[in-house]
Amino acid sequence: MIALKQHQDAAVLRVLSRFLEVRDLLGVAATEGDRETARRSGCVMLEAPTGAGKTVMAGTLAERFSGVEKVVWFWFAPFSGIVDQSKDFLRGQFKGLRVRNLRADRHPEQARGGDVYVTTWASVAASNTEGRKIRQKRETMLSLDEFVPALRERGFRIGVVVDEAHHGFKRQTQALALFKVVLAPEYTLLVSATPDDKELAEFARELGVDHPAREVLTRAQAVEMGLVKRGIKAVAYLADAAVAQIVDHEMTALTDGWRLHNEIRGALASAGIPLVPLMLVQVESAGKGHDEKRVKEKLLTLGVPESAIAVHTASEPDPDVLAVANDESKEVLIFKMAVALGFDAPRAFVLVSSRSSRKADFGIQVCGRIMRIHRRVQGRAGLPALLDDGYVLLADPDSQEGFVQAAQKIDQICAEIGSAQTPTVIAVRVGDRMTIQKVGPEGPSLLHGLEGSEPTLASVSTWLTGRIPQEIADGHYETNDLFPSMGARPATGEEDSSSVIIKSSATKTAYPAYVPQKTYRYALRSDVPRFLKTHVLPTEYDGLAEDVVTAFYFSEPMLLAGQREVVQVTRKTTEVFSGDTQRERFQAQLSHRQIAVIAQEMLFSLDGPNPDVIRNGLLQKLQAAYQRQGIAALTSDSEPLRHALALILATFPQALRTAMKQCLNRYAPVKDTLGPLPEELLTVEPLMPSERNAYRFMPPDLNTWERKFAGCLDADTTGVVKWWHRNKPWRLESVCVPLPSGKAYFPDFVICLAGRKRGDGILLVETKERVYDPLAEEKVEAEHKFYGRPLMLTLENERFMSVRFNPHQRRNELDRIFSLDWAAGYE
């Protein structure tokens, strides 16, 4: 048997003490209400981080308590794959417990105190085949629903242990019904790693327990006992915006993880510890084997022996994955995210995660896989500092946020929680009657737990006199008042006259279709030109692809970028519990596949020119450029040359659009709009007036942001705004601007400003909410050859901010607060 450490033993003793109190209360309980109150007080949540020995403590508690109380235990594991592991552990470590088979051993006459049935909620739910078999009576054996009452008739009480409790009941209505109706345990131990308070409260309500007692073992105590590692270091790889899309973050994390794994293996050997560490690699759960295959191929390229790699494809922990965790011929285990819950690998120091998630629960589950200290390492003094921590290497840098939140969630649990807010249950004698009372933070709950969840007139009367008053039995008084003299009223069956009844005043009269009798006319202002200037996009693109190739310029940095094999990124290491952060430069791998995809998307994003013509032309032009530099490896139409072009296009995405933009000046000339602005607009309803609109009304189809901006224009008192017009798309009078990709763009507003020197004083304005997506970046780069670049605005903290493209960060960013003072001079 495993000897408990100090904090473990103290926690077990405190829970054991509570169970003993509940046993004594049950011995004097006189009514079913009293027994139910006592049972609820026998529900304890044991919280401890992964690796702190929750299973050992639960088993010890069950064994010790079975020595003083006649209990049959039902032990619920979170997954069917670890039921056998739990049985073997209980059978091997706790001689005072007898592991039974729920499918074959449902004979109450053979039961004895300390019997343990290990199963899962799914296995006993009536919604599946196995559950139906267990819940049905056979000729030689009782059903589970009959077995439990038969045990109680023989003087046994029921105990339940739920491993990973806050996960076990989720979405399992049958499990809750089984727990509350069939088992109705007198003693319940809910074992969990760091459930949050909201989740715990919801879970307790589902179980019908107002305030479950909480026994907490903190991470600091687990570290002090030498059971879990001192810290967890989360490593992310941060790339500059110019190369972020072409970095193979997964390969970079795997390379770094294998290097770290070998360093740890060497440190263990140097310390004389005969242990082969295990590197875990976690892939997405939703994949169909493609992720595992891809990761394995990358590991093989790093020189990892194929015989040392294990791949687990099941969606839940099972004996296979548990066997791999202990098989020291395996140094790498590739597994799915779903296995992270309920799967422990004490050999693991390094975990590489290719999953994208910012959730704290994801961080908790991943941390749990590598927190445990292997028994061969426990108690060793003077070990290298490298062995003090676990290491999580993240292919998705944004996931680091989830690990910091996870650490805060793990560390926020303090030992004092255990007794705070947990009600005390006591036996009280009133006259010759004994009742069970709950004493919470607000003091004693008078007459608690008699009949139903709240004291009622019927339950109080029964408790005081042993009978129900006749007037209540006859239904003359409602039973939701505590005493008749304090508000009881006759039960008439009619609506209470004080009830508020809301009646609809709407009529159902049907009116004939509306025929307008009046037309409202809004004339175009005299100072607004009938024709505006627009780019006319071409219908024929002959020669455009060749012109784009001619305009494309391969700069010296581009030629160098095409030859690179790795890029420099920042390796950010965060100790998730302390928050300490270190940064260092690190060489990251390139993703050839991602580079090819981005280059292909760039070529096909151009509207009009033939992408194959552009690709072949750029390959010839790039080949000539490298020939001039004397680079022999890239002097023919080969795969290296195609990769170099793809790498250049992916690294410099603006280069192709810039060449296209230059060519469009000739293919999409500026002309008068295809049609004039209407002399007047007709409506059948009067519209809200607008002082400076081209038609002196507020267009009814403006969205919230557009209406707010139009209001700013109308509110001008300086005379800067002469007039403004809503530029609707794809109309004869619409103003069109070609995007760098060749697509059409219609800015929201055409504004005439006093003092603006360009384009007859006209400025184009676009109001946009999502300013960081690729389309918004294209719009910021667009230019009208007569009116100039459209101004993009976004609403930030109730103020309009201008947006500009940052060529160094390769993304849009907020520039300055919009003001009419500088709008006229915007270029």
C-alpha positions, 0 to 999 in steps of 0.5 A: 500500500502507498503511504500517504504524505503529510498533506494527503493524510490530513485531507483524508482525515478531515473527510473521514471525520465528516463521514463519521459525523454523517454516520452518527446523524443517520443513526438518529434520523427519525424521518426521511427528510432528516435522512436526506439532510444528512445525506446531503451533508455527506457530499464532499468535493476533493480538489487537488491538481493532477499528480497530487494523489487524488486516487490514492487519497480516495482509495485510502478514505474508502478503505479506512471508512469501510473499517468502521461503517458497512459501506458498498462503494460505486466508483465512477471513472471518467472513461471506460478505457481506464476502468481496468486500470482503476480496478488493478490499482484498487486491488493492488493497493487497498487490501481492505477493499474488494473489487467486484464486477457490476455485470456479474456480482449483483448478489446482496447476500454475498456483499460485505463492507468495502466492496467496490464496483468500478464502472462509468456513468455511461455503462450504467445509463439505461440509454445504452445496451450495457446499461440496459443489461445492468438495469434489468433483472435476470433469473439469477441476479437482481437489476441494479435498481433492485440491488441497491435497495436490497443492500440497504435492507441488509444494513449496508449504506451506499458510498460513491466516488466520482473521478473527474466529477465536474466532467463526468455528469456533463450532458448525462441526464441518465447519470444524474437520475441514477445518482439521485434516485437509484443510488441516493448515496449516504456518502459521496466523494467527488474528485476533481482537479480545479473546477471553477466556482461557477461550474461547481455551483451548477454541478452541485445544483444538479446533484441537489446539494446546496453547499458541498463540502470542499477539501482542497489540496493546493499545488504548493502543497503538492510541490512541497510533498515532491509529487508534482513539478515546481513549474510549467514553462510554456514556449511560443514562437513569435514571428514578425508579421512579414514572415508569420504566415510562412513559418512552420510553427508545428515543425519549429515546436517539434524540432525544439521539443526533440532537442529539449527531450534529449537534453532531459534524457541526458540530465536524467542519465547524469543524475543516475536515474534509470528513466527514459523520458517521454515526449507527448505530441498532441494533435486535434481531436477532430482529425481523421488520422491526417494530423497524426500522419503529418506529425509522424513524418516530421518527427522522422525527418528530425531523426526520431527512430520510427520504433520509438514513436507511438501513435494513439488514434482513439478519442478516449484513454484506453489500455493501449495509451496507458501501456505506452506511457509506461513502455520505455522503448517509446520516446514519443507518443502522438495522441489526440486532444480528447485523451488529455483528460484522465490520462497521466504519463509520469515519464513526460517532461515535454509536450508539443501541442499543435492544437489552437485554443485560448481557453483555460480548460485547454491549458489545465488539461495540457498542464496536467499531462506533465505535472506529475513526477515519476516515482524514480525521480521523487525524493532525489536531491540536487537534481539539475534545474532542467528537471524541475519543470515541465515544458509545453511547446506551442505550435500556435503562439496564441495558445499561451494565453490559455496556459497563463489563465490555466495557471491562475485557475490552478493557483487561485485555490487555497486551503482555506476554501475547504471549510468556508461556506460549508454548512454544518449539520447537527442533530437537535432534540425538541421534546421527545423528537430528534431532528436534523438541522443545517447551520450555515453562515447565516445561522441555524436553518429552523426546521430545515429538511422536513418535507420538501426543499422548504418548510411548508405549513403541512411539513411543520404541522406534521413535525410538530404534532405528528399529524396534518391539520384537517383544514390542510388535508381538506385543501382549505389552505394553501401550503406555501405559507409557514403558518395560517395566521401569517398569510394563509388564504382559502384555496378558491381555484380562482385567479388572485384579484391582485394579479396583473393582467396585461391585455393587448389593445391592438386591433385585428382590423385588416386594412386594404393595401396602401396607395400613396396619395402624395409624392415627396420630391427632393431636388439635387442641390445646385452646387453638386455636379451632375457627373462625378468621376469614376474608374471604368473597369475593363471588360477585356484584359488582353495584355494585362498579365504581360504588363503585370510581369513587366511592372513587377520588380525583383528587389535585392531583399526579394532575391535574398528572401527567395534563398532562405531556408529558415527565419528568425523568430522570438522564442518566448518562454513563460513560467505559467505560475509565476509569470516570469518571461524570457525572450530569445532569438530562435531559428524557425522552419519554413512551411513549404506547403503554406508558402505554396498555398499563399503564392497560389492565392496571391496569383488567383486573387487578381481579377482579370489577368491570366495567373498562369501567364503571370507565374511563367513570366515571373519565373523567367524574370526571376531566373534571369535575375539569379543568373545575373547574380551567378546562383547556379542552383536557381538558373533553370525552371526547376523546383527550387526556382518555383519555390523561390518565387512562391517564397517571394510572393508569400513574403512580399504580398504587396509586390504583386498588387503594386504591379497590378495597381500600376497597370490598372491606371491604363486599363481602368481609366478615369471618366465621367460616371456612366450616368448623371446624379438624378435631378430629383429623388421621389419617395412616398414617405417624408424623410429626415432632413439633412442640411448638407446632403446632396438632396437635403435628406438623410438616406434611410438605408444608412447603417448605424456607423454611416448614420453617425458619420453623416451626423458629424458632417451635418454638424459642421459649423465651420463651413468645411463641408459643402455637401456630401452624397451616399455612394451606392454601389453598382449604379450608373452614377456610382464612383468606382475605385479599382482595388489593387487586385482589380476588383471594384470598390465603392467607398461609402461617401463622396464629400466636397470639402472647402480648401481641398485642392485635389479632385474638385475638392472631393474626398472619398470616405469609407466607414468600416468595422472590420479594418484588419481583414485582407479586404480592408487592407486592400481598400486602404491601398486603393487609389482614385487617380482623380480624387486621391486615396479614399479615407477609411474610418472606424469607430473606436471608443465613440470616436472616428479614427483613420486607418492606415496600412503599416508596411513594416507590420504588414497590417492595418492600424489606427492612425489618428482621430478624425477631424475636418481640420485635416480631412481637406488635406488628406492624401 
